[in-house]
Amino acid sequence: MEETILSDRRTIKTEQHIIEVFLNLLSQRKLSQITVAEITRNANINRGTFYLHYKDVFDLYDKIVKMVLNDLSLAFDKTYPENSSTSFRNLTKHIINYVDQKKDVFSILLNSDRGPSFIEKVRQLFVDKILIKENIDKSDSANVIDVIYNVNGIVGVLMAWQLDTYGLSEETMVKQLTSILSNFD
């Protein structure tokens, strides 16, 4: 049993190290310019170890994006208000805290050559989740457009904040986004 736990810890530590090395490389150049050989050399592991976890660099990138989307999804599900009288403050605070905690990852993903695709995945995640939570049928074009419009604005503000475009504080973000979300009908 203890050997399994140690093995699991080593696996997690190895994956984290591979991700760290990969993100460092991605911060310097395009995804298509990064090789498995370069990752393994910088991570001080052999290619076989890399291939135990990932098919290639694109699979590694996709898994990082899926991890971020999964975390955002969990935060949304955990904190989205159950009824209209409940404040959106908890939701905005959790999402903003997560983005802040993962600031380096977000910065690298946003500034990579696949940044627009990453942003679109975040937007689509929130649009889909809100449509489900609010029981909005996809054929209800007026409400679907309203959700898309609002999500695009909020995600745009979040990304600008994360990139520190305007020097906004975390508390200002929570307050303003809570106010915007509270005005949804």
LODREN-519259 format. One record per residue (C-alpha): x, y, z; residue number from 1. Coordinates in steps of 0.02 Angstrom, whole numbers, plus 50000, padded with zeros to 5 digits. Example, Ala and Ser with C-alpha at 12.3 -4.5 7.8 and 13.67 -1.06 7.14 Angstrom:
<sites>
<site><east>50615</east><north>49775</north><up>50390</up><seq>1</seq></site>
<site><east>50684</east><north>49947</north><up>50357</up><seq>2</seq></site>
</sites>
This chain:
<sites>
<site><east>50000</east><north>50000</north><up>50000</up><seq>1</seq></site>
<site><east>50138</east><north>50123</north><up>50050</up><seq>2</seq></site>
<site><east>50234</east><north>50083</north><up>49890</up><seq>3</seq></site>
<site><east>50079</east><north>50129</north><up>49787</up><seq>4</seq></site>
<site><east>50063</east><north>50295</north><up>49878</up><seq>5</seq></site>
<site><east>50247</east><north>50334</north><up>49847</up><seq>6</seq></site>
<site><east>50227</east><north>50285</north><up>49665</up><seq>7</seq></site>
<site><east>50074</east><north>50397</north><up>49650</up><seq>8</seq></site>
<site><east>50168</east><north>50542</north><up>49729</up><seq>9</seq></site>
<site><east>50315</east><north>50517</north><up>49610</up><seq>10</seq></site>
<site><east>50196</east><north>50511</north><up>49462</up><seq>11</seq></site>
<site><east>50111</east><north>50672</north><up>49516</up><seq>12</seq></site>
<site><east>50278</east><north>50757</north><up>49549</up><seq>13</seq></site>
<site><east>50345</east><north>50701</north><up>49379</up><seq>14</seq></site>
<site><east>50189</east><north>50764</north><up>49290</up><seq>15</seq></site>
<site><east>50200</east><north>50931</north><up>49381</up><seq>16</seq></site>
<site><east>50383</east><north>50948</north><up>49334</up><seq>17</seq></site>
<site><east>50347</east><north>50908</north><up>49151</up><seq>18</seq></site>
<site><east>50207</east><north>51037</north><up>49151</up><seq>19</seq></site>
<site><east>50319</east><north>51167</north><up>49232</up><seq>20</seq></site>
<site><east>50458</east><north>51140</north><up>49104</up><seq>21</seq></site>
<site><east>50333</east><north>51140</north><up>48961</up><seq>22</seq></site>
<site><east>50249</east><north>51302</north><up>49018</up><seq>23</seq></site>
<site><east>50419</east><north>51384</north><up>49033</up><seq>24</seq></site>
<site><east>50458</east><north>51335</north><up>48854</up><seq>25</seq></site>
<site><east>50284</east><north>51389</north><up>48795</up><seq>26</seq></site>
<site><east>50313</east><north>51560</north><up>48872</up><seq>27</seq></site>
<site><east>50463</east><north>51580</north><up>48756</up><seq>28</seq></site>
<site><east>50399</east><north>51513</north><up>48589</up><seq>29</seq></site>
<site><east>50258</east><north>51434</north><up>48489</up><seq>30</seq></site>
<site><east>50188</east><north>51265</north><up>48536</up><seq>31</seq></site>
<site><east>50238</east><north>51191</north><up>48367</up><seq>32</seq></site>
<site><east>50420</east><north>51238</north><up>48403</up><seq>33</seq></site>
<site><east>50431</east><north>51139</north><up>48565</up><seq>34</seq></site>
<site><east>50493</east><north>50960</north><up>48556</up><seq>35</seq></site>
<site><east>50478</east><north>50811</north><up>48671</up><seq>36</seq></site>
<site><east>50669</east><north>50798</north><up>48669</up><seq>37</seq></site>
<site><east>50682</east><north>50977</north><up>48732</up><seq>38</seq></site>
<site><east>50555</east><north>50947</north><up>48871</up><seq>39</seq></site>
<site><east>50638</east><north>50786</north><up>48928</up><seq>40</seq></site>
<site><east>50811</east><north>50864</north><up>48924</up><seq>41</seq></site>
<site><east>50754</east><north>51014</north><up>49028</up><seq>42</seq></site>
<site><east>50652</east><north>50905</north><up>49147</up><seq>43</seq></site>
<site><east>50797</east><north>50783</north><up>49164</up><seq>44</seq></site>
<site><east>50688</east><north>50632</north><up>49123</up><seq>45</seq></site>
<site><east>50694</east><north>50506</north><up>48982</up><seq>46</seq></site>
<site><east>50576</east><north>50506</north><up>48834</up><seq>47</seq></site>
<site><east>50491</east><north>50348</north><up>48896</up><seq>48</seq></site>
<site><east>50440</east><north>50437</north><up>49055</up><seq>49</seq></site>
<site><east>50364</east><north>50578</north><up>48953</up><seq>50</seq></site>
<site><east>50268</east><north>50455</north><up>48843</up><seq>51</seq></site>
<site><east>50198</east><north>50366</north><up>48997</up><seq>52</seq></site>
<site><east>50100</east><north>50526</north><up>49031</up><seq>53</seq></site>
<site><east>50074</east><north>50610</north><up>48861</up><seq>54</seq></site>
<site><east>50065</east><north>50564</north><up>48676</up><seq>55</seq></site>
<site><east>50157</east><north>50720</north><up>48619</up><seq>56</seq></site>
<site><east>50175</east><north>50906</north><up>48659</up><seq>57</seq></site>
<site><east>50001</east><north>50943</north><up>48590</up><seq>58</seq></site>
<site><east>49925</east><north>50813</north><up>48706</up><seq>59</seq></site>
<site><east>50019</east><north>50893</north><up>48852</up><seq>60</seq></site>
<site><east>49952</east><north>51064</north><up>48803</up><seq>61</seq></site>
<site><east>49775</east><north>50996</north><up>48786</up><seq>62</seq></site>
<site><east>49784</east><north>50914</north><up>48957</up><seq>63</seq></site>
<site><east>49840</east><north>51076</north><up>49038</up><seq>64</seq></site>
<site><east>49695</east><north>51169</north><up>48956</up><seq>65</seq></site>
<site><east>49573</east><north>51032</north><up>49010</up><seq>66</seq></site>
<site><east>49639</east><north>51043</north><up>49188</up><seq>67</seq></site>
<site><east>49610</east><north>51231</north><up>49192</up><seq>68</seq></site>
<site><east>49436</east><north>51213</north><up>49115</up><seq>69</seq></site>
<site><east>49392</east><north>51075</north><up>49237</up><seq>70</seq></site>
<site><east>49446</east><north>51182</north><up>49385</up><seq>71</seq></site>
<site><east>49343</east><north>51329</north><up>49321</up><seq>72</seq></site>
<site><east>49195</east><north>51213</north><up>49294</up><seq>73</seq></site>
<site><east>49207</east><north>51146</north><up>49471</up><seq>74</seq></site>
<site><east>49218</east><north>51322</north><up>49544</up><seq>75</seq></site>
<site><east>49067</east><north>51374</north><up>49440</up><seq>76</seq></site>
<site><east>48964</east><north>51222</north><up>49492</up><seq>77</seq></site>
<site><east>49010</east><north>51243</north><up>49675</up><seq>78</seq></site>
<site><east>48969</east><north>51428</north><up>49687</up><seq>79</seq></site>
<site><east>48837</east><north>51472</north><up>49556</up><seq>80</seq></site>
<site><east>48685</east><north>51540</north><up>49650</up><seq>81</seq></site>
<site><east>48541</east><north>51417</north><up>49661</up><seq>82</seq></site>
<site><east>48409</east><north>51554</north><up>49649</up><seq>83</seq></site>
<site><east>48398</east><north>51733</north><up>49589</up><seq>84</seq></site>
<site><east>48394</east><north>51805</north><up>49766</up><seq>85</seq></site>
<site><east>48568</east><north>51736</north><up>49804</up><seq>86</seq></site>
<site><east>48718</east><north>51847</north><up>49772</up><seq>87</seq></site>
<site><east>48845</east><north>51812</north><up>49636</up><seq>88</seq></site>
<site><east>48984</east><north>51873</north><up>49751</up><seq>89</seq></site>
<site><east>49038</east><north>51698</north><up>49802</up><seq>90</seq></site>
<site><east>49047</east><north>51644</north><up>49618</up><seq>91</seq></site>
<site><east>49149</east><north>51794</north><up>49563</up><seq>92</seq></site>
<site><east>49264</east><north>51782</north><up>49713</up><seq>93</seq></site>
<site><east>49301</east><north>51597</north><up>49681</up><seq>94</seq></site>
<site><east>49332</east><north>51621</north><up>49494</up><seq>95</seq></site>
<site><east>49442</east><north>51774</north><up>49522</up><seq>96</seq></site>
<site><east>49539</east><north>51686</north><up>49661</up><seq>97</seq></site>
<site><east>49569</east><north>51537</north><up>49546</up><seq>98</seq></site>
<site><east>49628</east><north>51647</north><up>49402</up><seq>99</seq></site>
<site><east>49742</east><north>51740</north><up>49523</up><seq>100</seq></site>
<site><east>49814</east><north>51579</north><up>49596</up><seq>101</seq></site>
<site><east>49849</east><north>51515</north><up>49420</up><seq>102</seq></site>
<site><east>49907</east><north>51684</north><up>49355</up><seq>103</seq></site>
<site><east>50066</east><north>51615</north><up>49277</up><seq>104</seq></site>
<site><east>49975</east><north>51475</north><up>49188</up><seq>105</seq></site>
<site><east>49841</east><north>51594</north><up>49125</up><seq>106</seq></site>
<site><east>49970</east><north>51719</north><up>49066</up><seq>107</seq></site>
<site><east>50065</east><north>51587</north><up>48968</up><seq>108</seq></site>
<site><east>49907</east><north>51511</north><up>48893</up><seq>109</seq></site>
<site><east>49837</east><north>51682</north><up>48846</up><seq>110</seq></site>
<site><east>49999</east><north>51743</north><up>48769</up><seq>111</seq></site>
<site><east>50037</east><north>51582</north><up>48675</up><seq>112</seq></site>
<site><east>50000</east><north>51562</north><up>48491</up><seq>113</seq></site>
<site><east>49845</east><north>51465</north><up>48546</up><seq>114</seq></site>
<site><east>49783</east><north>51603</north><up>48662</up><seq>115</seq></site>
<site><east>49627</east><north>51644</north><up>48559</up><seq>116</seq></site>
<site><east>49576</east><north>51461</north><up>48559</up><seq>117</seq></site>
<site><east>49601</east><north>51451</north><up>48748</up><seq>118</seq></site>
<site><east>49493</east><north>51606</north><up>48776</up><seq>119</seq></site>
<site><east>49357</east><north>51534</north><up>48664</up><seq>120</seq></site>
<site><east>49357</east><north>51373</north><up>48766</up><seq>121</seq></site>
<site><east>49337</east><north>51472</north><up>48928</up><seq>122</seq></site>
<site><east>49195</east><north>51572</north><up>48851</up><seq>123</seq></site>
<site><east>49107</east><north>51418</north><up>48785</up><seq>124</seq></site>
<site><east>49122</east><north>51332</north><up>48953</up><seq>125</seq></site>
<site><east>49034</east><north>51475</north><up>49043</up><seq>126</seq></site>
<site><east>48902</east><north>51498</north><up>48908</up><seq>127</seq></site>
<site><east>48858</east><north>51312</north><up>48914</up><seq>128</seq></site>
<site><east>48855</east><north>51310</north><up>49104</up><seq>129</seq></site>
<site><east>48743</east><north>51463</north><up>49118</up><seq>130</seq></site>
<site><east>48622</east><north>51397</north><up>48987</up><seq>131</seq></site>
<site><east>48605</east><north>51237</north><up>49089</up><seq>132</seq></site>
<site><east>48594</east><north>51323</north><up>49260</up><seq>133</seq></site>
<site><east>48465</east><north>51449</north><up>49198</up><seq>134</seq></site>
<site><east>48368</east><north>51317</north><up>49099</up><seq>135</seq></site>
<site><east>48384</east><north>51417</north><up>48939</up><seq>136</seq></site>
<site><east>48341</east><north>51319</north><up>48783</up><seq>137</seq></site>
<site><east>48464</east><north>51343</north><up>48640</up><seq>138</seq></site>
<site><east>48319</east><north>51389</north><up>48527</up><seq>139</seq></site>
<site><east>48280</east><north>51540</north><up>48639</up><seq>140</seq></site>
<site><east>48388</east><north>51654</north><up>48534</up><seq>141</seq></site>
<site><east>48359</east><north>51814</north><up>48634</up><seq>142</seq></site>
<site><east>48416</east><north>51737</north><up>48798</up><seq>143</seq></site>
<site><east>48558</east><north>51639</north><up>48715</up><seq>144</seq></site>
<site><east>48623</east><north>51799</north><up>48636</up><seq>145</seq></site>
<site><east>48609</east><north>51888</north><up>48805</up><seq>146</seq></site>
<site><east>48711</east><north>51751</north><up>48890</up><seq>147</seq></site>
<site><east>48843</east><north>51750</north><up>48752</up><seq>148</seq></site>
<site><east>48857</east><north>51940</north><up>48758</up><seq>149</seq></site>
<site><east>48875</east><north>51947</north><up>48947</up><seq>150</seq></site>
<site><east>48997</east><north>51800</north><up>48957</up><seq>151</seq></site>
<site><east>49107</east><north>51877</north><up>48822</up><seq>152</seq></site>
<site><east>49113</east><north>52040</north><up>48918</up><seq>153</seq></site>
<site><east>49151</east><north>51959</north><up>49084</up><seq>154</seq></site>
<site><east>49284</east><north>51842</north><up>49012</up><seq>155</seq></site>
<site><east>49361</east><north>51991</north><up>48922</up><seq>156</seq></site>
<site><east>49369</east><north>52089</north><up>49085</up><seq>157</seq></site>
<site><east>49442</east><north>51938</north><up>49176</up><seq>158</seq></site>
<site><east>49577</east><north>51913</north><up>49045</up><seq>159</seq></site>
<site><east>49622</east><north>52099</north><up>49043</up><seq>160</seq></site>
<site><east>49632</east><north>52094</north><up>49233</up><seq>161</seq></site>
<site><east>49739</east><north>51938</north><up>49231</up><seq>162</seq></site>
<site><east>49859</east><north>52017</north><up>49108</up><seq>163</seq></site>
<site><east>49862</east><north>52170</north><up>49224</up><seq>164</seq></site>
<site><east>49810</east><north>52283</north><up>49082</up><seq>165</seq></site>
<site><east>49726</east><north>52412</north><up>49195</up><seq>166</seq></site>
<site><east>49797</east><north>52381</north><up>49369</up><seq>167</seq></site>
<site><east>49629</east><north>52333</north><up>49445</up><seq>168</seq></site>
<site><east>49629</east><north>52256</north><up>49619</up><seq>169</seq></site>
<site><east>49551</east><north>52088</north><up>49657</up><seq>170</seq></site>
<site><east>49420</east><north>52170</north><up>49768</up><seq>171</seq></site>
<site><east>49373</east><north>52294</north><up>49631</up><seq>172</seq></site>
<site><east>49351</east><north>52148</north><up>49511</up><seq>173</seq></site>
<site><east>49241</east><north>52051</north><up>49634</up><seq>174</seq></site>
<site><east>49134</east><north>52204</north><up>49668</up><seq>175</seq></site>
<site><east>49111</east><north>52254</north><up>49485</up><seq>176</seq></site>
<site><east>49082</east><north>52080</north><up>49416</up><seq>177</seq></site>
<site><east>48959</east><north>52040</north><up>49557</up><seq>178</seq></site>
<site><east>48866</east><north>52199</north><up>49512</up><seq>179</seq></site>
<site><east>48862</east><north>52153</north><up>49326</up><seq>180</seq></site>
<site><east>48805</east><north>51975</north><up>49361</up><seq>181</seq></site>
<site><east>48671</east><north>52035</north><up>49483</up><seq>182</seq></site>
<site><east>48591</east><north>52135</north><up>49342</up><seq>183</seq></site>
<site><east>48557</east><north>51980</north><up>49236</up><seq>184</seq></site>
<site><east>48372</east><north>51946</north><up>49215</up><seq>185</seq></site>
</sites>
